[in-house]
Amino acid sequence: MRIGMLADVYKPHVSGVTHFISLNKRAMESAGHKVFVFTFGDQDYEDEELNVIRSPGLPVSDTGFYLGLRYSRLARRKVRTMDVVHVHHPFISGRMALRYCRPYGIPIVFTNHTRYDLYARTYLPLVPEAISTALLQTYLPAFCRDVDLVIAPSEGVKRVLRGLGVDEEIEVIPNGVDLALFRRKARPIPREELGVDEKNVILIYVGRVAAEKNLQFLLRAFFGAHGAYPHSSLLIVGGGPELEHLKDFVQRSGMAQAVHFTGLVEYERLPRYLAAADAFVTASVTEVHPLSVIEALAAGLPVLGIDSPGVGDTVVDGHNGLLAPHEMAAFTAKMVRMMTDKDLREKLAENAAPSAQRYAIERTSAQLLSRYEELVAVGKGRRPGLLTRLVQGLRDQLA
């Protein structure tokens, strides 16, 4: 099959969505398929992989996203040759799929990777919540009716989509991870290199350092937990727009000796950082199915998180981690327990790696491929004739 992945942004931008696309592209290519990524901006970026097709776009501030209103001529010509396309952002790339692929009968798959309701609250604080929710309730159900398959990465996200009014069939296919990289026993980063005392319990967060990740909440909880158990350190691995702000916040709080920022690290080195830690922590409530949590579980780390869609679908309280409500005192109390109860950590760690097995990329990409093949088989009867395709192609060229 020829598979098109449509995304508003791709590498070098670092996010769960770009990681998802990259992992599935590699897995599907290994299975003998040709996978193309259609995206916007970063046209000077030298891709290390084949078949990444970039169209011009205007940068949206310093977010890493680009605003594009149409595909380039090359992208338009190429996307029409796909057997199936998979949309990963509904607003821009979703419109591109409907504009350039629907007239040719090419099946369109959409995965909802993002809690758009919560992102709107974070990045559009001046827009009343009722208005942003109403806009989503207008747009997402209509868009989902126009595509051939809607995928949610977890049952929690499926419930969120239902709450926004999506009434189409929604299939749950979890996000996958290349578990092989994390299952191997990695050599831990030396604690002296991290600036951490040998006696300390190390909590680690891995991911984008951005407002939607609720990191200031995580830091405040850690400050309280550290007061109760001083032999503890927090390691924040990753980069993003909030990095310098949070460093300054930690410095002003007098906690610089306990909180350590690594910035971006090479993905291949990530297992070494996880191996140096005792538990993984996250306070994000915007995840739909966080790859970083699955990676931590695969590496054998218990996870502390907030009981919300995504994290709450992956972490089982008391089995492979601990869950708390989105409330400071309760979350801090669970963090203190994770720090101080070594027997509990070891019990949770025993269940961590086995619980990650269902998210192996080989398994989840095979599920996607199976659905693609079904849609392609059904869609072949809907493909327009040669004359229709020629007329549509001429319209594309003149648009």
TILOKE-934971 format. One record per residue (C-alpha): x, y, z; residue number from 1. Coordinates in nm, 3 decimals. Each point is the difference from the previous one (the first is absolute). Layout:
residues N
+---------+---------+---------+-------+
!      c1 !      c2 !      c3 ! zator !
+---------+---------+---------+-------+
!       X !       Y !       Z !   NUM !
...
+---------+---------+---------+-------+
//
This chain:
residues 399
+---------+---------+---------+-------+
!      c1 !      c2 !      c3 ! zator !
+---------+---------+---------+-------+
!   0.000 !   0.000 !   0.000 !     1 !
!   0.088 !   0.364 !  -0.045 !     2 !
!  -0.084 !   0.171 !   0.328 !     3 !
!  -0.010 !   0.375 !   0.056 !     4 !
!   0.050 !   0.144 !   0.351 !     5 !
!  -0.141 !   0.356 !   0.009 !     6 !
!   0.122 !   0.225 !   0.282 !     7 !
!   0.015 !   0.374 !   0.062 !     8 !
!   0.355 !  -0.036 !   0.131 !     9 !
!   0.275 !  -0.264 !  -0.010 !    10 !
!   0.367 !  -0.025 !   0.085 !    11 !
!   0.203 !   0.186 !   0.119 !    12 !
!  -0.295 !   0.090 !   0.226 !    13 !
!  -0.003 !  -0.239 !   0.297 !    14 !
!  -0.338 !  -0.123 !   0.122 !    15 !
!  -0.196 !  -0.315 !   0.063 !    16 !
!  -0.168 !   0.034 !  -0.339 !    17 !
!   0.324 !   0.028 !  -0.199 !    18 !
!   0.137 !  -0.294 !   0.199 !    19 !
!  -0.313 !  -0.204 !  -0.071 !    20 !
!   0.026 !   0.068 !  -0.374 !    21 !
!   0.371 !  -0.080 !  -0.010 !    22 !
!  -0.040 !  -0.330 !   0.189 !    23 !
!  -0.292 !  -0.117 !  -0.214 !    24 !
!   0.168 !   0.111 !  -0.323 !    25 !
!   0.303 !  -0.212 !   0.084 !    26 !
!  -0.210 !  -0.302 !   0.106 !    27 !
!  -0.221 !   0.014 !  -0.310 !    28 !
!   0.297 !   0.042 !  -0.233 !    29 !
!   0.158 !  -0.305 !   0.164 !    30 !
!  -0.320 !  -0.188 !  -0.088 !    31 !
!   0.051 !   0.091 !  -0.367 !    32 !
!  -0.224 !   0.304 !  -0.039 !    33 !
!   0.091 !   0.345 !  -0.133 !    34 !
!  -0.077 !   0.280 !   0.248 !    35 !
!   0.001 !   0.371 !  -0.086 !    36 !
!  -0.023 !   0.288 !   0.247 !    37 !
!  -0.175 !   0.318 !  -0.120 !    38 !
!   0.066 !   0.303 !   0.218 !    39 !
!   0.073 !   0.374 !   0.003 !    40 !
!   0.304 !   0.221 !   0.056 !    41 !
!   0.365 !  -0.075 !   0.085 !    42 !
!   0.072 !  -0.032 !  -0.371 !    43 !
!   0.373 !   0.047 !   0.061 !    44 !
!   0.010 !  -0.287 !   0.248 !    45 !
!   0.197 !  -0.300 !  -0.129 !    46 !
!  -0.214 !  -0.305 !   0.068 !    47 !
!   0.179 !  -0.319 !   0.095 !    48 !
!  -0.288 !  -0.209 !  -0.132 !    49 !
!  -0.152 !  -0.039 !  -0.345 !    50 !
!  -0.333 !   0.131 !  -0.123 !    51 !
!  -0.056 !   0.304 !   0.222 !    52 !
!  -0.179 !   0.256 !  -0.219 !    53 !
!  -0.014 !   0.355 !   0.135 !    54 !
!  -0.221 !   0.282 !  -0.120 !    55 !
!   0.057 !   0.370 !   0.078 !    56 !
!  -0.147 !   0.131 !   0.323 !    57 !
!   0.014 !   0.306 !   0.222 !    58 !
!   0.150 !  -0.063 !   0.346 !    59 !
!  -0.246 !   0.040 !   0.288 !    60 !
!   0.208 !   0.200 !   0.249 !    61 !
!   0.259 !  -0.233 !   0.158 !    62 !
!  -0.230 !  -0.300 !   0.031 !    63 !
!   0.170 !  -0.203 !  -0.275 !    64 !
!  -0.330 !  -0.012 !  -0.190 !    65 !
!  -0.059 !   0.147 !  -0.345 !    66 !
!  -0.314 !   0.139 !  -0.155 !    67 !
!  -0.055 !  -0.126 !  -0.353 !    68 !
!  -0.305 !   0.052 !  -0.217 !    69 !
!   0.092 !  -0.236 !  -0.283 !    70 !
!   0.247 !  -0.270 !  -0.093 !    71 !
!   0.279 !   0.063 !  -0.248 !    72 !
!  -0.044 !  -0.127 !  -0.355 !    73 !
!   0.228 !  -0.297 !   0.077 !    74 !
!  -0.196 !  -0.085 !   0.315 !    75 !
!  -0.334 !   0.026 !  -0.183 !    76 !
!   0.121 !  -0.227 !  -0.276 !    77 !
!   0.149 !  -0.253 !   0.243 !    78 !
!  -0.285 !  -0.014 !   0.253 !    79 !
!  -0.242 !  -0.099 !  -0.276 !    80 !
!   0.202 !  -0.321 !  -0.053 !    81 !
!  -0.053 !  -0.128 !   0.357 !    82 !
!  -0.211 !  -0.308 !   0.069 !    83 !
!  -0.097 !   0.137 !   0.341 !    84 !
!   0.080 !   0.314 !   0.200 !    85 !
!   0.020 !   0.035 !   0.378 !    86 !
!  -0.069 !   0.346 !   0.145 !    87 !
!   0.172 !   0.092 !   0.329 !    88 !
!  -0.120 !   0.362 !   0.037 !    89 !
!  -0.364 !   0.068 !  -0.093 !    90 !
!  -0.005 !   0.373 !  -0.066 !    91 !
!   0.258 !   0.064 !  -0.274 !    92 !
!   0.115 !  -0.346 !  -0.111 !    93 !
!  -0.355 !  -0.125 !   0.040 !    94 !
!  -0.126 !   0.261 !  -0.245 !    95 !
!   0.283 !  -0.091 !  -0.241 !    96 !
!  -0.112 !  -0.364 !   0.006 !    97 !
!  -0.361 !   0.091 !  -0.072 !    98 !
!   0.105 !   0.243 !  -0.273 !    99 !
!   0.258 !  -0.210 !  -0.183 !   100 !
!  -0.088 !  -0.363 !   0.083 !   101 !
!  -0.377 !  -0.023 !   0.041 !   102 !
!  -0.071 !   0.088 !  -0.370 !   103 !
!   0.220 !  -0.296 !  -0.103 !   104 !
!  -0.172 !  -0.249 !   0.231 !   105 !
!   0.314 !  -0.044 !   0.212 !   106 !
!  -0.098 !  -0.131 !   0.348 !   107 !
!   0.072 !   0.245 !   0.284 !   108 !
!   0.090 !  -0.111 !   0.354 !   109 !
!   0.013 !   0.245 !   0.291 !   110 !
!   0.166 !  -0.057 !   0.337 !   111 !
!  -0.086 !   0.248 !   0.275 !   112 !
!   0.338 !   0.047 !   0.167 !   113 !
!  -0.076 !   0.312 !   0.202 !   114 !
!  -0.233 !   0.125 !   0.274 !   115 !
!  -0.095 !   0.304 !  -0.205 !   116 !
!  -0.242 !   0.113 !   0.270 !   117 !
!   0.282 !   0.026 !   0.256 !   118 !
!   0.251 !   0.147 !  -0.248 !   119 !
!  -0.247 !   0.279 !  -0.072 !   120 !
!  -0.015 !   0.087 !   0.370 !   121 !
!   0.380 !   0.010 !   0.018 !   122 !
!   0.083 !   0.187 !  -0.319 !   123 !
!  -0.315 !   0.210 !  -0.049 !   124 !
!  -0.062 !   0.122 !   0.356 !   125 !
!  -0.182 !   0.313 !  -0.120 !   126 !
!  -0.259 !  -0.208 !  -0.186 !   127 !
!  -0.282 !  -0.103 !   0.236 !   128 !
!  -0.010 !  -0.375 !   0.053 !   129 !
!  -0.363 !  -0.017 !  -0.113 !   130 !
!   0.096 !   0.151 !  -0.337 !   131 !
!   0.302 !  -0.226 !  -0.063 !   132 !
!  -0.205 !  -0.305 !   0.099 !   133 !
!  -0.286 !   0.106 !  -0.229 !   134 !
!   0.242 !   0.039 !  -0.291 !   135 !
!   0.139 !  -0.351 !   0.060 !   136 !
!  -0.353 !  -0.141 !   0.030 !   137 !
!  -0.076 !   0.155 !  -0.337 !   138 !
!   0.317 !  -0.096 !  -0.186 !   139 !
!   0.111 !  -0.343 !   0.126 !   140 !
!  -0.330 !  -0.190 !  -0.043 !   141 !
!  -0.040 !   0.136 !  -0.355 !   142 !
!   0.361 !  -0.085 !  -0.090 !   143 !
!  -0.030 !  -0.352 !   0.144 !   144 !
!  -0.312 !  -0.060 !  -0.210 !   145 !
!   0.200 !   0.089 !  -0.312 !   146 !
!   0.280 !  -0.254 !   0.056 !   147 !
!  -0.011 !  -0.378 !  -0.035 !   148 !
!   0.140 !  -0.105 !   0.338 !   149 !
!   0.041 !   0.181 !   0.332 !   150 !
!   0.260 !  -0.138 !   0.242 !   151 !
!   0.045 !   0.081 !   0.368 !   152 !
!   0.322 !  -0.117 !   0.170 !   153 !
!  -0.188 !  -0.088 !   0.321 !   154 !
!  -0.348 !  -0.056 !   0.140 !   155 !
!   0.032 !   0.325 !   0.195 !   156 !
!   0.054 !   0.200 !  -0.317 !   157 !
!  -0.293 !  -0.179 !  -0.163 !   158 !
!  -0.218 !   0.127 !   0.287 !   159 !
!   0.139 !   0.353 !  -0.049 !   160 !
!  -0.092 !  -0.010 !  -0.371 !   161 !
!  -0.348 !  -0.122 !   0.084 !   162 !
!  -0.031 !   0.291 !   0.243 !   163 !
!   0.088 !   0.240 !  -0.282 !   164 !
!  -0.280 !  -0.143 !  -0.211 !   165 !
!   0.184 !  -0.246 !  -0.227 !   166 !
!  -0.264 !  -0.261 !  -0.082 !   167 !
!   0.188 !  -0.200 !  -0.265 !   168 !
!   0.148 !  -0.341 !   0.078 !   169 !
!   0.328 !   0.044 !   0.192 !   170 !
!   0.255 !  -0.279 !   0.006 !   171 !
!   0.254 !  -0.018 !   0.284 !   172 !
!   0.352 !  -0.083 !  -0.120 !   173 !
!   0.273 !   0.079 !   0.256 !   174 !
!   0.313 !   0.192 !  -0.088 !   175 !
!   0.299 !  -0.227 !  -0.044 !   176 !
!   0.360 !   0.015 !   0.118 !   177 !
!   0.319 !  -0.168 !  -0.119 !   178 !
!   0.032 !  -0.200 !   0.321 !   179 !
!   0.326 !  -0.167 !  -0.104 !   180 !
!   0.193 !   0.318 !   0.075 !   181 !
!  -0.135 !   0.011 !   0.356 !   182 !
!  -0.016 !  -0.370 !   0.082 !   183 !
!   0.377 !  -0.034 !  -0.022 !   184 !
!   0.179 !   0.054 !   0.329 !   185 !
!   0.146 !   0.348 !  -0.049 !   186 !
!   0.308 !   0.127 !   0.180 !   187 !
!  -0.122 !   0.284 !   0.226 !   188 !
!   0.133 !   0.351 !  -0.039 !   189 !
!   0.241 !   0.041 !   0.295 !   190 !
!  -0.156 !   0.194 !   0.286 !   191 !
!   0.303 !   0.224 !   0.030 !   192 !
!  -0.058 !   0.102 !  -0.362 !   193 !
!  -0.356 !   0.093 !   0.094 !   194 !
!   0.112 !   0.182 !   0.312 !   195 !
!  -0.208 !  -0.230 !   0.223 !   196 !
!   0.101 !  -0.148 !   0.335 !   197 !
!   0.035 !  -0.379 !   0.003 !   198 !
!  -0.252 !  -0.028 !   0.289 !   199 !
!  -0.276 !   0.189 !  -0.179 !   200 !
!  -0.315 !  -0.142 !  -0.154 !   201 !
!  -0.017 !   0.135 !  -0.357 !   202 !
!  -0.333 !   0.089 !  -0.159 !   203 !
!   0.013 !   0.063 !  -0.375 !   204 !
!  -0.224 !   0.183 !  -0.246 !   205 !
!   0.061 !  -0.039 !  -0.375 !   206 !
!  -0.179 !   0.209 !  -0.260 !   207 !
!  -0.058 !   0.344 !  -0.142 !   208 !
!   0.060 !   0.281 !   0.244 !   209 !
!  -0.311 !   0.196 !  -0.089 !   210 !
!  -0.297 !   0.160 !   0.174 !   211 !
!  -0.245 !  -0.278 !  -0.088 !   212 !
!   0.213 !  -0.254 !   0.191 !   213 !
!  -0.095 !   0.153 !   0.337 !   214 !
!   0.364 !   0.006 !   0.112 !   215 !
!  -0.039 !   0.286 !   0.246 !   216 !
!  -0.256 !  -0.213 !   0.185 !   217 !
!   0.248 !  -0.291 !  -0.006 !   218 !
!   0.279 !   0.220 !   0.136 !   219 !
!  -0.216 !   0.140 !   0.281 !   220 !
!  -0.099 !  -0.352 !   0.099 !   221 !
!   0.364 !  -0.105 !   0.000 !   222 !
!   0.100 !   0.298 !   0.215 !   223 !
!  -0.254 !  -0.114 !   0.259 !   224 !
!   0.102 !  -0.365 !  -0.023 !   225 !
!   0.370 !   0.091 !   0.024 !   226 !
!  -0.075 !   0.187 !   0.323 !   227 !
!  -0.140 !  -0.324 !   0.141 !   228 !
!   0.279 !  -0.217 !  -0.146 !   229 !
!   0.317 !   0.201 !  -0.075 !   230 !
!   0.191 !  -0.299 !  -0.145 !   231 !
!  -0.173 !   0.045 !  -0.334 !   232 !
!   0.075 !   0.156 !  -0.339 !   233 !
!  -0.210 !   0.085 !  -0.305 !   234 !
!   0.150 !  -0.042 !  -0.347 !   235 !
!  -0.176 !   0.181 !  -0.287 !   236 !
!   0.108 !  -0.135 !  -0.339 !   237 !
!  -0.107 !   0.194 !  -0.307 !   238 !
!  -0.016 !   0.341 !  -0.158 !   239 !
!  -0.268 !   0.246 !  -0.094 !   240 !
!  -0.128 !   0.356 !   0.027 !   241 !
!  -0.039 !  -0.010 !   0.380 !   242 !
!   0.351 !  -0.127 !   0.078 !   243 !
!   0.166 !   0.328 !   0.095 !   244 !
!  -0.309 !   0.121 !   0.187 !   245 !
!  -0.010 !  -0.317 !   0.211 !   246 !
!   0.374 !   0.013 !   0.068 !   247 !
!  -0.049 !   0.352 !   0.132 !   248 !
!  -0.302 !  -0.114 !   0.205 !   249 !
!   0.208 !  -0.275 !   0.161 !   250 !
!   0.290 !   0.237 !   0.067 !   251 !
!  -0.227 !   0.257 !   0.167 !   252 !
!  -0.158 !  -0.276 !   0.208 !   253 !
!   0.339 !  -0.097 !   0.144 !   254 !
!  -0.031 !  -0.357 !  -0.133 !   255 !
!   0.275 !   0.001 !  -0.262 !   256 !
!   0.198 !  -0.262 !   0.194 !   257 !
!  -0.293 !  -0.245 !  -0.024 !   258 !
!  -0.136 !   0.062 !  -0.353 !   259 !
!   0.220 !  -0.074 !  -0.301 !   260 !
!  -0.077 !   0.093 !  -0.364 !   261 !
!   0.178 !  -0.191 !  -0.276 !   262 !
!  -0.152 !   0.173 !  -0.303 !   263 !
!  -0.052 !  -0.208 !  -0.312 !   264 !
!   0.183 !  -0.333 !  -0.008 !   265 !
!   0.049 !  -0.242 !  -0.288 !   266 !
!  -0.284 !  -0.252 !  -0.010 !   267 !
!   0.246 !  -0.290 !  -0.002 !   268 !
!   0.141 !   0.121 !   0.334 !   269 !
!  -0.340 !   0.029 !   0.168 !   270 !
!   0.007 !  -0.356 !   0.144 !   271 !
!   0.317 !   0.093 !   0.191 !   272 !
!  -0.177 !   0.291 !   0.169 !   273 !
!  -0.298 !  -0.217 !   0.085 !   274 !
!   0.232 !  -0.267 !   0.139 !   275 !
!   0.148 !   0.257 !   0.238 !   276 !
!  -0.341 !   0.081 !   0.150 !   277 !
!  -0.220 !  -0.170 !   0.259 !   278 !
!  -0.342 !   0.113 !  -0.129 !   279 !
!  -0.156 !   0.200 !  -0.283 !   280 !
!  -0.226 !   0.296 !   0.081 !   281 !
!  -0.236 !   0.212 !  -0.208 !   282 !
!  -0.274 !   0.249 !   0.088 !   283 !
!  -0.126 !   0.044 !  -0.357 !   284 !
!  -0.375 !  -0.028 !  -0.055 !   285 !
!   0.011 !   0.081 !  -0.373 !   286 !
!   0.141 !  -0.335 !  -0.114 !   287 !
!  -0.205 !  -0.239 !  -0.209 !   288 !
!   0.238 !  -0.295 !   0.029 !   289 !
!   0.345 !   0.120 !   0.105 !   290 !
!   0.288 !  -0.183 !  -0.165 !   291 !
!   0.238 !   0.119 !   0.274 !   292 !
!  -0.206 !  -0.184 !   0.263 !   293 !
!   0.004 !  -0.321 !  -0.207 !   294 !
!   0.376 !   0.035 !  -0.050 !   295 !
!   0.050 !   0.042 !   0.376 !   296 !
!  -0.210 !  -0.309 !   0.071 !   297 !
!   0.194 !  -0.198 !  -0.262 !   298 !
!   0.322 !   0.103 !   0.174 !   299 !
!  -0.139 !  -0.143 !   0.325 !   300 !
!  -0.088 !   0.325 !   0.177 !   301 !
!  -0.316 !   0.046 !   0.207 !   302 !
!  -0.197 !   0.309 !  -0.103 !   303 !
!  -0.169 !   0.269 !   0.206 !   304 !
!  -0.262 !   0.198 !  -0.191 !   305 !
!  -0.334 !   0.175 !   0.014 !   306 !
!  -0.311 !  -0.210 !  -0.059 !   307 !
!  -0.108 !   0.144 !  -0.335 !   308 !
!  -0.061 !  -0.130 !  -0.356 !   309 !
!   0.324 !  -0.140 !  -0.140 !   310 !
!   0.205 !  -0.039 !   0.316 !   311 !
!  -0.293 !  -0.155 !   0.184 !   312 !
!  -0.046 !  -0.248 !  -0.286 !   313 !
!   0.363 !  -0.112 !   0.018 !   314 !
!   0.086 !   0.006 !   0.371 !   315 !
!  -0.191 !  -0.229 !   0.236 !   316 !
!   0.005 !   0.140 !   0.353 !   317 !
!   0.179 !  -0.240 !   0.234 !   318 !
!   0.107 !  -0.231 !  -0.284 !   319 !
!   0.258 !   0.173 !  -0.220 !   320 !
!  -0.015 !   0.345 !   0.155 !   321 !
!  -0.199 !   0.243 !   0.209 !   322 !
!  -0.279 !   0.235 !  -0.110 !   323 !
!  -0.126 !   0.309 !   0.178 !   324 !
!  -0.273 !   0.254 !  -0.069 !   325 !
!   0.099 !   0.336 !  -0.148 !   326 !
!   0.033 !   0.151 !   0.347 !   327 !
!   0.326 !   0.116 !   0.155 !   328 !
!  -0.025 !  -0.159 !   0.344 !   329 !
!  -0.104 !  -0.342 !  -0.133 !   330 !
!   0.262 !  -0.003 !  -0.275 !   331 !
!   0.275 !   0.111 !   0.242 !   332 !
!  -0.101 !  -0.273 !   0.246 !   333 !
!   0.026 !  -0.266 !  -0.271 !   334 !
!   0.339 !   0.140 !  -0.099 !   335 !
!   0.126 !  -0.026 !   0.359 !   336 !
!  -0.123 !  -0.359 !   0.009 !   337 !
!   0.183 !  -0.081 !  -0.323 !   338 !
!   0.317 !   0.154 !   0.143 !   339 !
!  -0.005 !  -0.163 !   0.342 !   340 !
!  -0.147 !  -0.349 !  -0.054 !   341 !
!   0.276 !  -0.200 !  -0.168 !   342 !
!  -0.193 !  -0.327 !   0.026 !   343 !
!  -0.295 !   0.157 !  -0.180 !   344 !
!   0.225 !   0.138 !  -0.275 !   345 !
!   0.152 !  -0.342 !  -0.055 !   346 !
!  -0.343 !  -0.166 !  -0.012 !   347 !
!  -0.127 !   0.255 !  -0.254 !   348 !
!   0.322 !  -0.031 !  -0.202 !   349 !
!  -0.049 !  -0.377 !  -0.034 !   350 !
!  -0.327 !   0.061 !  -0.182 !   351 !
!   0.118 !   0.298 !  -0.206 !   352 !
!   0.180 !  -0.168 !  -0.290 !   353 !
!  -0.261 !  -0.277 !  -0.054 !   354 !
!  -0.278 !   0.261 !  -0.009 !   355 !
!   0.176 !   0.176 !  -0.290 !   356 !
!  -0.005 !  -0.305 !  -0.228 !   357 !
!  -0.340 !   0.076 !  -0.151 !   358 !
!   0.144 !   0.327 !  -0.137 !   359 !
!   0.277 !  -0.157 !  -0.210 !   360 !
!   0.026 !   0.190 !  -0.329 !   361 !
!  -0.007 !  -0.326 !  -0.197 !   362 !
!  -0.341 !  -0.078 !   0.151 !   363 !
!  -0.161 !   0.345 !  -0.031 !   364 !
!   0.132 !   0.071 !  -0.352 !   365 !
!  -0.137 !  -0.338 !  -0.111 !   366 !
!  -0.342 !   0.105 !   0.133 !   367 !
!   0.020 !   0.322 !  -0.204 !   368 !
!   0.112 !  -0.182 !  -0.314 !   369 !
!  -0.288 !  -0.245 !   0.032 !   370 !
!  -0.251 !   0.287 !   0.011 !   371 !
!   0.172 !   0.178 !  -0.289 !   372 !
!  -0.028 !  -0.313 !  -0.214 !   373 !
!  -0.371 !  -0.035 !   0.079 !   374 !
!  -0.066 !   0.362 !  -0.094 !   375 !
!   0.201 !  -0.026 !  -0.322 !   376 !
!  -0.191 !  -0.313 !  -0.101 !   377 !
!  -0.334 !   0.174 !   0.056 !   378 !
!   0.116 !   0.325 !  -0.154 !   379 !
!   0.113 !  -0.148 !  -0.331 !   380 !
!  -0.360 !  -0.011 !  -0.114 !   381 !
!  -0.039 !   0.372 !   0.077 !   382 !
!   0.299 !   0.121 !  -0.201 !   383 !
!  -0.108 !   0.252 !  -0.268 !   384 !
!   0.059 !  -0.066 !  -0.366 !   385 !
!   0.295 !   0.125 !  -0.205 !   386 !
!  -0.185 !   0.303 !  -0.140 !   387 !
!  -0.111 !   0.113 !   0.347 !   388 !
!   0.355 !  -0.037 !   0.129 !   389 !
!   0.138 !   0.202 !  -0.291 !   390 !
!  -0.250 !   0.282 !   0.058 !   391 !
!   0.074 !   0.005 !   0.373 !   392 !
!   0.374 !   0.001 !  -0.067 !   393 !
!  -0.042 !   0.299 !  -0.233 !   394 !
!  -0.197 !   0.182 !   0.270 !   395 !
!   0.279 !  -0.068 !   0.249 !   396 !
!   0.258 !   0.143 !  -0.235 !   397 !
!  -0.203 !   0.316 !  -0.057 !   398 !
!  -0.094 !   0.048 !   0.368 !   399 !
+---------+---------+---------+-------+
//
